Amino acid sequence: MSQYQKLLLIINPALRHSPAVNHAAALAKASGASLHIAGLIGPLDLLSFLEQGDRETAREAYLQDHRDWLKAQTDNLRTRGLEVTIEVAWADDLREDILAHVAEMQPDLLIKEVQHESLLKRAFFTPLDWYLLRHCPIPVYLVGASSFVLPRKIVAAVEVSDKESPDNELNERIIQQATALAMQCGADLHLLYACNISAGYLADMDGLTLAELTKALRKDLEKNFLKLASQYGVSADHRHFVIGHPVSALSEFANEQNVDVIVMGKVQSGGVDKLLGSTTEHILYQVPCCVMAV
C-alpha cells in the first residue's frame, strides 16, 4: 500500500503558473492518493476603499474568477484519472487557516510552493514556510524550481553522532519517507551527511592537537554514517559523507548532482537558533530543488 492516501496542496490562486499543481498531481498519480487543492487568498487592501455593498460584490467576483480557473485546471487533472477536490476561500490568517485544514483533513502530506522572502524581512518576521516547518504536525513538501515533476534523484540528509549508540529515531523517519518516495516515483535514493566539525565539538578535549582531534572525530562520524547507510541497505556509490557547514554543503551537492528532492528533519529549535532559523529553513533559499521536511 502507498504511504500516501490523501494529499493537501495549498496554493495562492492569484499565482497561476505555480509548479506546485503539477508536482502535486504527479505525486498523487504515482501514489494513487486523492488530492485536495485549497486556494487560500489573504486580505486585499484595495477592497477596503470600496463601500460595503460594492466590497462584497467585488470579493465574490474575485473568488468566482479564481474558482473558475481552478476548476478548469482540475477538470484537466481528472481526465488523467486523478481524484481531485478543490476550494477557493478567503484566509484572514493564512498560517492558522493552513494548520486548520491539516487538522480537519488529516492528510498524509502538505504540499506548497516555496515562498521566497528577503533577508531583511526574515530578520523581523517569521516566513510562512518557516512557520509551517515549525508547527505543521505532518510532513511538508515544499516545491522549488526542479524541472521534473516526479523526482529522479532523492537525497536523505541525516545527522550522525560520534557516540556509539546515537538516537536514530529522526534519521529513521527521514530515511523511511525518502525510501517510500523514491519507490513510488522510481527515483534513485542517496544518503548524505554534512560533517561540520566546529570548535564546539573540541572545546572540552585536551592532550591532543587540534588536527589530531579533528581527524579522530571525523573518523568516528564517518564510521557511524557508514553503519547507518549499511543498516538501510544504501549502496556504496549512493553514500555521501561531505565536509562543510550543512547549508552550504547540501546546497553545493544539490546543485552539482542535480538533486530533485532533499528529505530532512524538522527540528524544533529555541533561543537564538529559533530566531535565525534551522538548517532546513535556510536550505529553502539555497537550493533549486524541492525540500521534504519530516
NUDO-497591 format. One record per residue: y negated, x, z of N, C-alpha, C in turn. Coordinates in steps of 0.02 Angstrom, whole numbers, plus 32768, in hexadecimal, padded with zeros to 4 digits. Atoms other than C-alpha are relative to their C-alpha. Layout:
N
{{Y,X,Z},{Y,X,Z},{Y,X,Z}};
...
***
This chain:
294
{{803C,802A,8000},{8000,8000,8000},{7FC1,802C,8000}};
{{803F,7FDB,8003},{7F50,803B,7FDA},{7FDE,7FFE,8045}};
{{8025,8000,7FC1},{7EE5,806F,806E},{7FC3,7FD4,7FFD}};
{{803A,802B,8008},{7E59,8004,8027},{8015,7FBA,7FE9}};
{{7FF5,8045,8012},{7E68,7F48,8025},{7FBE,7FDC,7FEF}};
{{8041,8021,8008},{7DAF,7F1B,802C},{7FC9,8035,8001}};
{{8037,7FD1,8005},{7D18,7F80,7FF4},{7FBD,7FDA,8003}};
{{8043,801D,7FFC},{7C61,7F5C,801D},{7FCF,8031,7FE0}};
{{8033,7FD8,8022},{7BDA,7F9D,7FA7},{7FBB,7FE4,8011}};
{{8045,8013,7FF2},{7B25,7F98,7FDF},{7FD4,801E,7FCA}};
{{802D,7FE7,8034},{7AA3,7FA5,7F54},{7FBA,7FE4,800B}};
{{8043,801B,8007},{79EA,7F90,7F39},{7FFD,7FE3,7FB9}};
{{7FFC,801C,8043},{79EC,7F15,7EA7},{7FC4,8010,7FD4}};
{{803A,7FEC,8028},{7940,7F51,7E71},{800D,8041,7FDA}};
{{7FED,7FC2,8021},{7991,7FF7,7E41},{803C,7FF2,7FD4}};
{{7FCA,801D,8029},{79F7,7FB6,7DB0},{802B,8033,7FDB}};
{{7FD7,7FCE,8021},{7A3E,805A,7D73},{8025,802B,8033}};
{{7FDC,7FDB,7FCC},{7A95,808D,7E14},{8047,800E,7FEA}};
{{7FBA,7FEF,8011},{7B39,80EB,7DF5},{8032,7FE4,8032}};
{{7FD3,8017,7FCB},{7B7F,80A0,7E95},{802B,7FC5,7FEA}};
{{7FD9,803B,8017},{7BB6,7FFF,7E3D},{803E,8017,7FDA}};
{{7FC7,7FE9,8027},{7C25,805C,7DC2},{8031,8027,802C}};
{{7FD4,7FDB,7FD3},{7C69,80CF,7E4A},{802A,7FD0,802A}};
{{7FDD,8031,7FD5},{7C95,803B,7EBB},{8033,7FD9,7FD7}};
{{7FD2,8026,802A},{7CE3,7FDB,7E2B},{803D,802A,7FEE}};
{{7FC9,7FD4,8012},{7D4D,8070,7DF7},{802F,800A,803B}};
{{7FD6,7FF7,7FC5},{7D8A,808B,7EA9},{8026,7FC0,8010}};
{{7FDE,8040,7FF5},{7DB1,7FD1,7EBC},{8039,7FF7,7FCF}};
{{7FCC,8005,8033},{7E13,7FD5,7E19},{803B,802D,8010}};
{{7FCB,7FD0,7FF2},{7E75,8070,7E4B},{8029,7FEC,803E}};
{{7FDE,8010,7FC2},{7EA0,802D,7EF8},{8018,7FB8,8004}};
{{7FEE,8046,7FFE},{7EB4,7F75,7ECF},{7FDB,7FD9,8036}};
{{8026,8020,7FCB},{7E32,7F48,7F52},{7FCF,7FCD,7FE4}};
{{8037,802D,8012},{7DB7,7EB7,7F4D},{7FBF,8024,800D}};
{{8041,7FDF,7FFB},{7D00,7EE6,7F3C},{7FCB,7FCB,800C}};
{{8039,802B,7FF4},{7C6B,7E8F,7F8A},{7FC1,8029,7FF7}};
{{803F,7FDD,800D},{7BC0,7EC3,7F49},{7FC7,7FD9,8021}};
{{8039,801F,7FDE},{7B2D,7E9E,7FBB},{7FC0,8022,7FE9}};
{{8041,7FE8,8015},{7A82,7EB1,7F6C},{7FCD,7FED,8035}};
{{802D,800D,7FC8},{7A0D,7EC1,8001},{7FBA,8019,7FEE}};
{{8045,7FF1,8013},{7951,7EBE,7FE5},{7FD4,8001,803E}};
{{802D,7FFA,7FC8},{78D5,7EFC,8065},{7FC0,7FD8,7FF5}};
{{803F,8026,8006},{782C,7EA9,8087},{7FD4,801B,7FC8}};
{{802E,7FED,8036},{77B2,7EA9,7FF5},{7FB8,7FF3,8019}};
{{8045,8005,7FE6},{76FF,7ECC,802C},{7FD4,7FD4,7FD4}};
{{802A,8027,802E},{76B7,7E7A,7F91},{8002,7FB5,800E}};
{{7FF9,8047,7FF3},{76F8,7DD0,7FC5},{7FD2,7FE8,8038}};
{{802A,8013,7FC7},{768D,7DD3,8062},{7FBA,7FEB,7FEA}};
{{8042,8012,8018},{75F1,7DBD,7FF7},{7FFE,7FB9,7FE2}};
{{7FFD,8043,801D},{762D,7D13,7FB5},{7FFB,7FCB,8036}};
{{8000,803A,7FD3},{7614,7C69,8003},{8049,7FEE,8010}};
{{7FBD,800E,7FE8},{76AA,7C26,8063},{802C,7FE0,7FCB}};
{{7FD8,8022,8033},{76E6,7BB0,7FDA},{800F,802D,7FC5}};
{{7FF6,7FD2,8038},{76CD,7C2E,7F4F},{802F,8039,8014}};
{{7FD6,7FCA,7FE8},{7721,7CB2,7FBA},{804A,7FED,7FFD}};
{{7FBA,8016,8000},{77C1,7C4C,7FCE},{801A,7FF9,7FB8}};
{{7FEB,8007,8046},{77C5,7C24,7F14},{800D,8044,7FE0}};
{{7FF8,7FBC,801C},{77AE,7CDC,7EE7},{803E,8022,801C}};
{{7FC4,7FE2,7FE0},{7834,7D12,7F64},{803F,7FE6,7FDF}};
{{7FC4,801D,801D},{78B3,7C99,7F1C},{8009,8015,7FB7}};
{{7FFB,7FEA,8046},{788A,7CC7,7E68},{8017,8049,7FFC}};
{{7FED,7FBA,7FFE},{789C,7D7F,7E94},{804B,8007,800F}};
{{7FB9,7FFF,7FEF},{7945,7D61,7EE5},{802B,7FE8,7FC5}};
{{7FD8,801D,8036},{7983,7CF6,7E55},{8005,8030,7FC5}};
{{7FFE,7FCF,8036},{7955,7D7B,7DD5},{8035,8035,800E}};
{{7FCF,7FCD,7FEF},{79BE,7DFA,7E32},{8047,7FE3,8003}};
{{7FBE,8020,8000},{7A4D,7D7E,7E4B},{801B,7FFB,7FB9}};
{{7FEB,8007,8046},{7A52,7D5E,7D8F},{8017,8043,7FE4}};
{{7FED,7FBE,8019},{7A56,7E18,7D6B},{8043,8016,801E}};
{{7FC2,7FEA,7FE0},{7ADF,7E3B,7DEB},{803B,7FD8,7FE9}};
{{7FC9,802A,8019},{7B47,7DA8,7DAF},{8018,8019,7FBC}};
{{7FED,7FE6,8042},{7B43,7DEE,7CFE},{8029,8040,8007}};
{{7FDA,7FC2,7FF5},{7B7F,7E96,7D41},{8047,7FF0,8017}};
{{7FBF,800E,7FE4},{7C0D,7E4A,7DA3},{802C,7FD8,7FD1}};
{{7FD8,8023,8033},{7C43,7DD6,7D17},{8024,8033,7FD4}};
{{7FE2,7FCB,8028},{7C63,7E74,7CB4},{8038,8023,8027}};
{{7FCC,7FE1,7FD8},{7CC5,7EC0,7D44},{803E,7FD4,8006}};
{{7FC6,802D,7FFA},{7D32,7E26,7D55},{802B,7FFF,7FC1}};
{{7FD8,7FFC,803E},{7D66,7E35,7C9F},{802F,803C,8001}};
{{7FD5,7FC5,7FF8},{7DB2,7EDC,7CD4},{8034,7FF6,8036}};
{{7FCC,8011,7FD0},{7E1F,7E83,7D53},{7FEE,800D,8048}};
{{8014,7FF2,7FBB},{7DB8,7EA7,7DEF},{7FEF,7FBF,8025}};
{{8013,8038,7FD4},{7DA4,7E2D,7E7F},{7FBD,8011,8020}};
{{8044,7FEE,7FEB},{7CE7,7E30,7E9D},{7FDB,7FC3,8019}};
{{802E,8033,7FE7},{7C72,7DC8,7F07},{7FBC,8021,8009}};
{{8044,7FE4,7FFD},{7BB5,7DDB,7F11},{7FD3,7FD6,802D}};
{{8036,8023,7FDE},{7B1C,7DAD,7F75},{7FC0,8028,7FF6}};
{{8042,7FE0,8001},{7A62,7DD2,7F68},{7FD7,7FDE,8036}};
{{8023,801D,7FC7},{79FA,7DBB,8005},{7FC9,802E,8018}};
{{8034,7FD8,7FE0},{795F,7DF2,8061},{801C,8021,803E}};
{{7FEA,7FDB,7FC4},{7978,7E75,80E9},{7FC2,8015,8026}};
{{803A,7FEE,7FD8},{78F2,7E7A,816F},{800A,8044,8021}};
{{7FEF,7FBF,7FE2},{794B,7F0E,81C1},{803E,8019,7FDB}};
{{7FCA,7FEB,802B},{79B5,7F66,813F},{8039,8022,8027}};
{{7FCD,7FDE,7FD9},{7A10,7FD4,81BD},{802E,7FCF,8023}};
{{7FD9,802F,7FD9},{7A47,7F46,822C},{8025,7FCE,7FD3}};
{{7FDF,802F,802E},{7A6D,7ED3,819A},{803F,801F,7FE1}};
{{7FC4,7FDF,801C},{7AE5,7F53,814E},{8037,8002,8035}};
{{7FCD,7FFE,7FCB},{7B3E,7F6B,81F5},{801B,7FBA,8010}};
{{7FE9,8044,7FF5},{7B46,7EAE,820A},{8032,7FEC,7FCA}};
{{7FD0,800D,8036},{7B9C,7EA0,815F},{8042,8022,800E}};
{{7FC2,7FDB,7FEF},{7C19,7F25,8196},{8026,7FDC,8037}};
{{7FDF,8022,7FC8},{7C3C,7ECA,8239},{801F,7FBE,7FEB}};
{{7FE7,8042,8015},{7C52,7E22,81E4},{8039,8005,7FCE}};
{{7FCE,7FFC,8035},{7CB8,7E59,814D},{803C,802B,8012}};
{{7FCC,7FD1,7FEE},{7D1E,7EE4,819E},{801F,8022,7FC3}};
{{7FE5,7FDE,803B},{7D2E,7F46,80FB},{8021,8042,8015}};
{{7FE0,7FC0,7FF3},{7D94,7FE6,80EE},{7FD0,803A,7FF1}};
{{802D,7FCB,8015},{7D06,8047,80A0},{7FBC,7FE3,7FEE}};
{{8044,8012,8013},{7C48,8039,8092},{7FE8,8030,7FCA}};
{{8016,7FD7,8038},{7C03,8078,7FEC},{7FB5,7FF5,7FF5}};
{{8048,8005,800B},{7B4D,809E,7FCA},{7FE8,803E,7FDB}};
{{801D,7FC6,8021},{7AE6,810E,7F5A},{7FD7,8029,8031}};
{{8029,7FD5,7FD6},{7A97,81A5,7FAE},{7FB6,7FF1,7FF3}};
{{8048,800D,8005},{79E0,8182,7FD2},{7FDB,803F,8017}};
{{8021,7FC0,7FF0},{797F,8225,7FC9},{7FBD,7FF3,8023}};
{{803F,8005,7FDA},{78F2,8239,8047},{7FE1,8045,8004}};
{{8023,7FC0,7FFD},{786E,82C1,804F},{800B,8021,8044}};
{{7FF8,7FDB,7FC1},{7878,8349,80D4},{7FCD,7FE8,8033}};
{{8034,8018,7FD2},{77D4,830B,811F},{8013,7FBD,801F}};
{{7FED,8042,7FE6},{7814,8259,812F},{803B,8007,8030}};
{{7FC6,7FF8,7FD5},{78B8,8295,817A},{7FEC,801D,8044}};
{{8017,7FE3,7FC1},{7855,82F3,81FF},{7FE7,7FCB,8031}};
{{801D,8034,7FD5},{7809,8250,8241},{802A,7FC0,8004}};
{{7FD9,803E,8001},{7884,81C6,8210},{8048,8011,7FEF}};
{{7FB9,7FF7,8010},{7941,81BC,820D},{8010,7FDC,7FBF}};
{{7FF0,8021,8040},{7976,819C,8158},{8037,7FCC,8009}};
{{7FCE,8036,7FFD},{79DF,8101,8139},{8047,801D,7FFD}};
{{7FBD,7FE5,8007},{7A75,8168,8101},{8015,8025,803F}};
{{7FF0,7FDE,7FC1},{7A6C,81D3,819E},{8011,7FCD,8036}};
{{7FF3,8034,7FCE},{7A64,8136,8208},{8046,7FE3,7FF7}};
{{7FBE,801C,800D},{7B00,80F1,81B4},{8037,8032,8013}};
{{7FCF,7FCD,7FED},{7B5C,8196,81CC},{800A,8001,804B}};
{{7FFC,7FFC,7FB7},{7B35,818F,8285},{801B,7FC1,8020}};
{{7FF1,803F,7FDE},{7B54,80D7,82A7},{8034,7FD4,7FDE}};
{{7FCF,802B,8021},{7BC9,808C,8225},{8046,800F,801A}};
{{7FBF,7FF4,7FE1},{7C76,8074,8272},{8039,800D,7FCE}};
{{7FCD,7FF5,8033},{7CD4,8087,81CD},{7FEC,803B,7FD3}};
{{8013,7FCB,802E},{7CDC,8112,814A},{7FC8,7FEB,7FD0}};
{{8039,800C,802B},{7C3E,8120,80E1},{8006,802C,7FC2}};
{{7FFA,7FDC,8040},{7C46,8151,8028},{7FBB,7FFF,7FDF}};
{{8043,7FFC,801A},{7B9C,818D,7FED},{8002,801F,7FBB}};
{{7FFA,7FED,8046},{7B8F,8199,7F30},{7FC7,802E,7FEC}};
{{8031,7FD0,801A},{7B37,8232,7EEA},{7FFC,7FFD,7FB5}};
{{800B,7FFF,8048},{7B1A,8269,7E38},{803E,8016,7FD9}};
{{7FC3,7FEC,8022},{7BD0,828D,7E0C},{8008,7FD8,7FBF}};
{{7FFC,8021,8042},{7BEF,8267,7D54},{803F,7FD7,7FF8}};
{{7FC1,8024,8006},{7C9F,8224,7D72},{8003,7FC8,8034}};
{{7FFE,8038,7FD1},{7CAF,8177,7DBF},{803E,8004,802C}};
{{7FC5,7FF2,7FD7},{7D5F,81A3,7DF9},{8003,804B,800B}};
{{8000,7FB8,7FF4},{7D66,824C,7E4E},{803D,8023,7FE3}};
{{7FCA,7FD6,8019},{7DCE,82D6,7E00},{800F,803A,802F}};
{{7FF7,7FCB,7FCF},{7DB4,835A,7E87},{7FE1,7FEB,8042}};
{{8015,8016,7FBD},{7DA9,832D,7F40},{800A,803A,8030}};
{{7FFC,7FCB,7FCE},{7D84,83A8,7FCC},{7FFD,7FE0,8046}};
{{8001,8014,7FB9},{7DB2,8384,8081},{7FE2,803B,8027}};
{{8022,7FCC,7FDB},{7D37,83E9,80EA},{8011,7FF9,804A}};
{{7FE7,8005,7FBC},{7D85,840E,8194},{7FE0,8033,802D}};
{{8016,7FD0,7FCE},{7D59,8469,8235},{803E,801C,8023}};
{{7FCA,7FE3,7FDA},{7DCF,84E3,8288},{7FE3,8029,8039}};
{{8015,7FDC,7FC4},{7DC8,853F,832E},{8028,8040,8005}};
{{7FDA,7FC2,7FF4},{7DFC,85ED,8365},{8034,7FF7,8037}};
{{7FCF,800E,7FCC},{7E62,859A,83EF},{8045,7FF5,7FE0}};
{{7FBD,8008,801A},{7F1E,8590,83DC},{8010,7FB7,7FF1}};
{{7FEE,8047,8009},{7F26,84D1,83ED},{7FC0,7FD7,7FF9}};
{{803E,8026,8009},{7E86,8488,83A5},{800E,7FB5,7FFB}};
{{7FFA,8048,8006},{7E67,83CE,83AC},{7FF4,7FED,7FB7}};
{{8004,800D,8048},{7E8B,8399,82F9},{7FFC,7FB6,7FEF}};
{{8001,8048,800D},{7E72,82DE,830C},{7FD1,7FEE,7FC7}};
{{802F,800E,8036},{7DD7,82DA,829D},{8018,801F,7FBE}};
{{7FE4,7FE1,803C},{7E24,8355,8222},{8037,7FD5,7FE1}};
{{7FCA,802A,8018},{7EBA,82E3,8216},{7FE4,7FC3,7FDA}};
{{801D,803B,8021},{7E4D,824C,81EA},{7FE0,8015,7FBE}};
{{8020,7FE7,803D},{7DEB,82B3,816B},{8034,800B,7FCA}};
{{7FCD,7FEF,8031},{7E87,82F3,8115},{8026,7FC2,7FE8}};
{{7FDD,803D,8014},{7EDE,824A,8117},{7FD6,7FD7,7FCF}};
{{802C,8025,802C},{7E47,81F4,80C8},{7FFB,8022,7FBC}};
{{8006,7FDB,803E},{7E34,827E,8047},{8040,7FFD,7FD7}};
{{7FC0,8002,8023},{7EEE,827E,801D},{800B,7FBC,7FE0}};
{{7FF7,8043,801B},{7EF4,81C1,8008},{7FD2,7FF4,7FC4}};
{{8030,8008,8037},{7E58,81C3,7F9A},{8018,8026,7FC3}};
{{7FE8,7FD7,8037},{7EA0,824F,7F30},{803D,7FE0,7FDE}};
{{7FC4,8020,801C},{7F46,81F4,7F19},{7FED,7FC2,7FD7}};
{{8013,803D,8023},{7EF2,8151,7EE6},{7FDB,800F,7FC0}};
{{8029,7FF0,803A},{7E7E,81A7,7E6B},{8020,8033,7FD2}};
{{7FE1,7FCC,8028},{7EF7,8228,7E28},{7FD8,8040,7FFF}};
{{802C,7FC6,7FFC},{7E84,82B3,7E64},{8023,803A,8023}};
{{7FE9,7FC4,7FDC},{7EA4,8365,7EA0},{7FDF,8002,8045}};
{{8019,7FFB,7FBC},{7E92,837D,7F5B},{7FFB,8049,8015}};
{{800B,7FBD,7FE7},{7E48,841E,7FA3},{7FEC,7FFC,8049}};
{{8012,7FFC,7FB9},{7E33,8453,8059},{7FD0,803B,8009}};
{{8032,7FCC,7FF8},{7D9A,84B7,808D},{7FE7,8004,8048}};
{{8021,7FF3,7FC0},{7D58,8506,812B},{7FC9,8033,7FF6}};
{{8038,7FD1,8005},{7CAC,8557,8130},{7FFA,8024,8043}};
{{7FFF,7FD8,7FC3},{7CB6,85E3,81AF},{7FBB,801E,800D}};
{{8043,7FEA,7FF0},{7C0E,8600,8201},{8002,8023,8044}};
{{7FFB,7FDB,7FC2},{7C20,8689,8285},{7FBA,8016,8016}};
{{8044,7FF2,7FE8},{7B7C,868A,82E4},{8003,8025,8042}};
{{8004,7FDC,7FC1},{7B40,86E8,837C},{8019,7FD5,803A}};
{{7FEA,802D,7FCB},{7B6A,864E,83E3},{804A,8008,8010}};
{{7FB9,7FF6,7FF6},{7C24,866E,83CA},{800D,803F,802A}};
{{7FF3,7FBE,7FE6},{7C13,8721,8406},{7FD9,8010,803F}};
{{8030,7FF2,7FCB},{7B95,8710,8492},{8022,8017,8041}};
{{7FE0,7FF2,7FC0},{7C11,871A,8522},{8035,8037,7FFC}};
{{7FCD,7FCD,8009},{7C7C,87A6,84DD},{7FE1,8045,8006}};
{{8018,7FBB,7FFD},{7C6A,885E,8506},{803C,802F,7FFC}};
{{7FCB,7FCF,8004},{7CCC,88FD,84F9},{8014,8012,7FB9}};
{{7FF1,7FF2,8046},{7CD9,88F6,843B},{7FBF,8000,7FD9}};
{{803B,8001,802A},{7C5C,8915,83B2},{7FF9,7FBC,7FDE}};
{{800C,8040,8022},{7C0D,8882,8357},{802D,7FFA,7FC3}};
{{7FD6,8002,803C},{7C6C,88B0,82B9},{8048,7FF0,8012}};
{{7FBA,800B,7FEB},{7D12,88B3,8317},{800A,7FB7,8017}};
{{7FFC,8045,7FE9},{7CEF,880C,836A},{8000,7FCF,7FC6}};
{{8005,802B,803B},{7CBD,87BC,82C6},{8040,8000,7FD8}};
{{7FC2,7FFA,8026},{7D58,87FC,826E},{8039,7FDD,8023}};
{{7FCA,801F,7FDA},{7DCC,87C1,82F9},{7FF9,7FB4,8000}};
{{800A,8048,7FFF},{7D7E,8714,8303},{800E,7FE2,7FBB}};
{{7FF3,8018,8044},{7D81,86FF,8246},{804B,7FFC,7FF2}};
{{7FB7,7FFF,800B},{7E3A,872E,8245},{8021,7FC5,8023}};
{{7FE3,8038,7FDB},{7E62,86AC,82CB},{7FF0,7FBD,7FDE}};
{{8014,803E,8021},{7DFF,8624,8271},{8026,7FF6,7FBF}};
{{7FDC,8005,8040},{7E51,864A,81CA},{8049,7FEF,800C}};
{{7FBA,800E,7FEF},{7EFD,8648,821A},{8009,7FB6,8010}};
{{7FFA,8047,7FED},{7EE0,859C,8265},{7FF0,7FD1,7FC5}};
{{800E,8028,803C},{7E95,855B,81C1},{803F,7FFE,7FD4}};
{{7FC4,7FFE,802A},{7F30,8593,8160},{8039,7FD8,8020}};
{{7FCD,8028,7FDE},{7F9E,8544,81E5},{7FF4,7FB5,7FF4}};
{{8011,8046,800D},{7F41,849F,81D0},{8011,7FED,7FB8}};
{{7FF2,800E,8047},{7F50,84AA,8112},{804C,7FFA,7FF5}};
{{7FB6,8003,8007},{800C,84CB,811F},{801C,7FC0,801E}};
{{7FE9,803D,7FDE},{8021,8439,8197},{7FFB,7FC4,7FD2}};
{{800B,803A,802C},{7FDE,83C2,8112},{8016,800F,7FB8}};
{{7FE3,7FF2,8042},{8034,8415,807E},{7FCE,8010,7FCA}};
{{8032,7FED,8032},{7F97,8455,8028},{8015,8042,7FE0}};
{{7FE9,7FC4,8023},{7FC8,84D4,7FA4},{7FCE,803A,8009}};
{{8027,7FC4,7FF2},{7F88,8586,7FB4},{7FC1,8003,7FD5}};
{{803A,7FFB,802C},{7F13,857A,7F1E},{7FCD,7FC8,800C}};
{{802F,8036,7FEE},{7EC1,84DE,7F69},{7FE4,8008,8046}};
{{801B,7FF1,7FBD},{7E95,852F,800F},{7FC4,802F,7FF8}};
{{803D,7FD9,8009},{7DE5,8574,801F},{7FE1,800F,8044}};
{{801F,7FE7,7FC3},{7DAE,85DB,80B5},{7FC2,8028,7FEB}};
{{803D,7FE1,8019},{7CF8,8604,808F},{7FD3,8014,803A}};
{{802D,7FE6,7FCC},{7C76,8665,80F2},{7FBA,7FE7,7FF3}};
{{8044,8015,8007},{7BCB,861E,8113},{7FF0,7FC1,8027}};
{{8015,803E,7FDE},{7B66,8591,815F},{801F,7FC5,7FDB}};
{{7FDD,8038,8021},{7BC2,84EC,813D},{7FD9,7FDE,7FC8}};
{{8027,8023,8033},{7B33,849A,80DD},{7FFB,802A,7FC0}};
{{8009,7FD6,803C},{7B12,852C,8068},{8043,8011,7FE0}};
{{7FBF,7FEF,801B},{7BCA,855B,8056},{801F,7FC5,7FDA}};
{{7FE5,803C,8022},{7C00,84A9,802C},{7FD9,7FF0,7FC1}};
{{8029,800E,803A},{7B6E,8492,7FB6},{8011,802E,7FC6}};
{{7FF0,7FCE,8034},{7B95,8532,7F58},{8045,7FF2,7FE3}};
{{7FBC,800E,8018},{7C4E,8507,7F4E},{8001,7FC2,7FD4}};
{{8000,803F,8025},{7C2D,8455,7F13},{7FE1,800A,7FBB}};
{{8021,7FF4,8040},{7BB8,8492,7E89},{802B,802C,7FD2}};
{{7FD9,7FD2,802A},{7C26,8521,7E4D},{8042,7FE4,7FEA}};
{{7FBD,8019,800E},{7CCA,84C2,7E53},{8000,7FB8,7FE4}};
{{8005,8043,801C},{7C8B,841B,7E0D},{8025,7FCC,802A}};
{{7FE1,802F,7FD1},{7CC1,83BA,7EA6},{7FE3,7FBA,7FF6}};
{{8017,8045,8009},{7CB7,82FC,7E97},{7FF3,7FDD,8043}};
{{8009,801F,7FBE},{7CCB,82C9,7F4E},{800F,8033,8036}};
{{7FF2,7FD9,7FC4},{7CBC,8326,7FF3},{800E,7FCE,8038}};
{{7FEF,802A,7FC8},{7D14,82D1,8085},{7FF3,8027,8040}};
{{8016,7FDD,7FC3},{7CC7,8300,812D},{8004,7FD1,803C}};
{{7FFF,8028,7FC3},{7CC2,82C6,81E1},{7FBA,7FE9,8013}};
{{803F,8019,7FE4},{7C39,825B,822E},{8000,8012,804A}};
{{8002,7FEB,7FBA},{7C17,82B8,82D0},{7FC1,7FE7,801F}};
{{803A,8019,7FDC},{7BA5,8260,834A},{7FDF,803A,8025}};
{{8023,7FC7,7FE1},{7B22,82DD,8382},{7FC8,7FE7,802D}};
{{8036,8013,7FD3},{7A9B,82DD,8406},{7FCD,8038,8005}};
{{8033,7FCE,7FF5},{79FE,833A,843A},{7FE1,8017,7FBF}};
{{8021,7FE3,803B},{79B3,83B1,83BA},{802A,7FF4,7FC2}};
{{7FD6,800A,803A},{7A4A,83A2,8347},{7FF7,7FBB,7FE2}};
{{800A,8044,8019},{7A2E,82E7,833C},{7FBF,7FFA,7FDA}};
{{8041,8003,8021},{7978,8301,830E},{8002,8023,7FBC}};
{{7FFE,7FD8,803D},{799F,8383,828A},{8033,7FE7,7FCD}};
{{7FCD,8019,802D},{7A36,832C,8241},{803D,802C,8000}};
{{7FC2,7FDB,8000},{7AEC,835F,8236},{800D,8020,7FBC}};
{{7FEC,7FE1,803F},{7B42,83C6,81AF},{800B,7FCB,7FCB}};
{{7FF2,8035,8030},{7B80,8327,815C},{7FC0,7FE0,7FE7}};
{{803F,801F,8014},{7AD1,82DC,815B},{7FD9,802C,7FCF}};
{{8026,7FD3,802C},{7A81,8375,810C},{8023,800D,7FBE}};
{{7FDA,7FF6,803E},{7B0C,8387,808C},{7FEA,7FCD,7FCB}};
{{8013,8034,802F},{7AD0,82E4,803D},{7FC9,8016,7FD0}};
{{803A,7FEB,8029},{7A33,833A,7FFC},{800C,8043,7FDD}};
{{7FF3,7FBF,801C},{7A88,83DA,7FC5},{8034,8001,7FC8}};
{{7FC9,7FFF,8030},{7B1E,83A9,7F5A},{7FF6,7FCA,7FCB}};
{{8007,8031,8036},{7B27,834D,7EB3},{8037,7FCC,7FFF}};
{{7FC4,802B,8001},{7BC8,82F3,7EE1},{7FFA,7FC9,8034}};
{{7FFC,8034,7FCE},{7BFC,8260,7F4D},{8018,801E,8043}};
{{7FEA,7FEA,7FBE},{7C18,8273,8008},{8020,7FC4,8023}};
{{7FDF,8032,7FD7},{7C96,820F,806D},{8000,8019,8048}};
{{8002,7FEC,7FBA},{7C79,8215,8129},{802D,7FD2,8028}};
{{7FCE,8026,7FD9},{7D04,81E0,81A0},{7FF9,800F,8049}};
***
